Amino acid sequence: MEKQLKAYLRYLEEDLPKAPADELPALWQQHLAKTKAFQHERFIHLLVTLFFGALVFFCFVLLFLVLTGTILPESSGSSSGFGSGSCSGVGFYPSPGAGVIPLFALSFGLLILEIFYIRHYYILENGVQKLYTYDRYFFPAGSGVKE
């Protein structure tokens, strides 16, 4: 999508000023359709970026709670009902440090993914904002025509 946006912006910069006036209504309809498609893509990526941001936040909160021992109690000598039988004395819950490495890897993996989503959304947002500036080619100042 980033390549398509950059290619369309390059087209607008180089070819649109050279377009004859009789082709402007057709080009305007094409411009509206492309702008709408890029706006939709931007909105979807906003939702994905916010979702992954919430997921990253949740993973780091969970990681903090596991590291501090708040979420998982330490194993004790007594069984909890599920650990009875041959495993008595071990306890059902793992120690606070158990599972920290996979949770740490998941948290930072999602953080890296979120950084790339933010970068992609940034490019989409700025590209769509730049598309709005090309309205002046279709409706020059003083023409009295507005969308």
C-alpha positions in Angstrom: 0.0 0.0 0.0 2.9 2.3 0.7 4.3 1.8 -2.8 0.9 2.5 -4.3 0.5 5.7 -2.3 3.9 6.9 -3.3 3.3 6.1 -6.9 0.0 7.9 -6.9 1.5 10.9 -5.2 4.4 10.9 -7.8 1.7 10.8 -10.6 -0.1 13.7 -9.0 3.1 15.8 -8.7 4.4 15.1 -12.2 1.4 14.4 -14.5 -1.6 16.2 -13.0 -0.4 19.8 -13.7 0.0 18.8 -17.4 -3.5 17.4 -17.7 -5.8 19.2 -20.1 -8.8 20.9 -18.6 -11.4 18.7 -20.3 -9.9 15.6 -18.5 -10.2 17.1 -15.1 -13.7 15.8 -14.2 -12.6 12.2 -14.9 -9.4 12.7 -13.1 -11.4 14.2 -10.2 -13.5 11.1 -9.9 -10.4 8.9 -10.0 -8.8 11.1 -7.3 -11.9 10.7 -5.1 -11.9 6.9 -5.5 -8.2 6.6 -4.7 -8.4 9.0 -1.8 -11.3 7.0 -0.4 -9.4 3.7 -0.7 -6.4 5.2 1.0 -8.6 6.6 3.8 -10.1 3.2 4.3 -6.7 1.6 4.5 -5.6 4.3 7.0 -8.6 3.6 9.2 -8.0 -0.1 9.2 -4.4 0.4 10.1 -5.4 2.8 12.9 -7.6 0.0 14.4 -4.9 -2.6 14.0 -2.3 -0.2 15.6 -4.6 0.6 18.5 -5.3 -3.1 19.0 -1.6 -4.1 19.0 -0.9 -1.2 21.3 -3.4 -2.5 23.8 -2.0 -6.0 23.4 1.6 -4.7 24.0 0.4 -2.8 27.1 -1.4 -5.9 28.4 1.7 -8.1 27.9 4.0 -5.7 29.7 1.6 -5.3 32.6 1.4 -9.1 32.7 5.2 -9.4 32.6 5.5 -6.9 35.4 2.9 -8.8 37.5 4.7 -12.1 36.9 8.2 -10.6 37.7 7.0 -9.0 40.9 5.2 -12.2 42.0 1.8 -10.5 42.2 -0.1 -12.7 39.8 1.4 -16.1 40.5 1.9 -17.1 44.2 5.0 -19.0 45.1 4.7 -22.7 45.3 4.2 -24.0 48.7 4.6 -27.4 50.4 0.9 -28.0 50.6 -1.0 -29.3 47.6 -3.9 -27.3 46.2 -6.1 -30.3 45.2 -4.9 -30.5 41.7 -1.4 -31.3 42.8 -2.4 -34.2 45.1 -1.2 -37.7 44.6 2.3 -38.4 43.3 3.0 -34.7 43.0 2.2 -33.8 46.5 4.5 -31.2 48.0 5.1 -29.6 44.6 2.0 -27.3 44.5 -0.2 -26.4 41.6 1.2 -22.9 40.8 4.6 -22.4 39.4 7.1 -20.1 41.0 6.9 -16.3 40.1 9.8 -16.6 37.6 8.3 -19.5 35.6 7.3 -18.5 32.1 9.1 -15.2 32.2 11.3 -15.8 29.2 8.4 -16.7 26.8 6.4 -13.8 28.1 9.4 -11.5 27.8 9.9 -12.6 24.2 6.2 -12.2 23.4 6.1 -8.7 24.9 9.2 -7.4 23.0 8.2 -9.2 19.8 4.8 -7.4 19.9 6.5 -4.2 20.8 8.7 -4.4 17.7 5.7 -5.3 15.6 3.9 -2.3 17.0 6.8 0.0 16.1 6.5 -1.1 12.4 2.7 -0.7 12.5 3.1 2.9 13.8 5.6 3.6 11.1 3.2 2.3 8.4 0.3 4.2 9.9 2.4 7.4 9.9 3.2 7.0 6.2 -0.5 6.4 5.4 -1.6 9.3 7.5 0.8 11.8 6.0 0.1 10.4 2.5 -3.6 10.9 2.8 -3.1 14.4 4.2 -0.9 15.2 1.2 -3.7 13.9 -1.1 -6.0 16.6 0.2 -3.6 19.3 -1.0 -4.0 18.2 -4.6 -7.6 19.5 -4.7 -6.2 22.9 -5.8 -5.4 21.4 -9.3 -9.0 20.4 -9.7 -10.5 23.5 -8.3 -8.1 26.5 -8.6 -8.5 29.4 -6.2 -11.1 31.8 -7.3 -13.1 29.3 -9.4 -15.9 29.2 -6.8 -16.3 25.4 -7.2 -16.1 23.2 -4.1 -16.5 19.5 -3.5 
